Amino acid sequence: MLSVVIKSRTIKIFIAMVLVCVALTLSVNGTTSAAVYFGYSTRKVPIYNVDTNEKQVAISFDAAWGADKTQEIIEILDEFDAKATFFLVGFWVDDYPEMVKAIDEAGLEIGTHSNTHPDMIKLDKATMKNELETCIGKIKAITSKDVKLFRAPFGSYNNDLLDVASGLGLKTIQWDVDSLDWKGLSANEICQRIMSRVKNGSIILMHNNSDHVLDGLRLVLNRLKVAGYKVTAISDLVYESDYTIDRNGVQHKN
C-alpha cells in the first residue's frame, strides 16, 4: 500500500514538472517564460560602455536642432587634444552641410541618429532601414566616408531595430553617462554629473546645442585630463570584433 502511495506521488510530481516546462516555453511580452523564470533575457542590447582597464572614455554629441555652438565645440575639443563622435539626424545634415564638413575635416567621427528622429520601435523594419540608409547617404555624400555607428532617437530600441542596424554594418551605441545638458543644467552641474559617474570605458552623452554645453565641455575635458583619462571617439573605444555584450550593455573583449 505504501509503495502505491509513493508511486502516485511520484507520478503527480512528474506531471507537475512537465506542466511547468510547458508553461516556461510560452512567450510573455516577447520573452519566453523560461527566460524570465531562470533570470536571463533574450532581448538584445546596444553598447552602453566598454570593459577596459585603460583610462579611456568617449564623448558623443547628438545633433538634431541648431548648430551655432558646433564650431566652438570643435575648437574646444582641439584645444584639449580630444576626439568625439557626433550623431547627426538627416534633416540636420540637410540644414547644416557646412558643419558636417567641418566636423569631418577636424578628424571627428560622425554616426547616424536616423533621418527624421522618430521613435523607431514604432516603425516596421523596412521603414527603419530607410531611416538609416537615407541619413547615411546624406552624410557620405559630404564626407565620402562610411558610417559605422548608430544611436537611436530617444535611446529607444528593440530587437528589430538592432537587427536592421547590424544588417547595415552599424554598431548601435547608447551611453552610461548622461550629462542631462538638454535640461538647462549649468556648466558646473553638467561637469559634476559627468565626473561623478564616469569610469574606464564610459560613453558620455552630450548635445551640440544645449544651453551650457560650451562651458560644460571645457570643464569636463579639464577634469578628465587631470584625472588621467584619454578622451576619444567611440570607434576608438569600442572593440571592432571578437566581443560580447552582456545584459547591461557592457562590451567585453573575448
Secondary structure, DSSP 8 states (H G I E B T S, - for coil): -HHHHHHHHHHHHHHHHHHHHHHHTSEETTEEHHHHHHT-------B-EE--SS-EEEEEEEESS--TTHHHHHHHHHHTT---EEEE-HHHHHH-HHHHHHHHHTT-EEEE--SS---GGGS-HHHHHHHHHHHHHHHHHHH-----EE--GGG---HHHHHHHHHTT-EEB--SEE--GGGT--HHHHHHHHHTT--TT-EEEEETT-TTHHHHHHHHHHHHHHTT-EEE-GGGTS-SSSEEE-TTSEEEE-
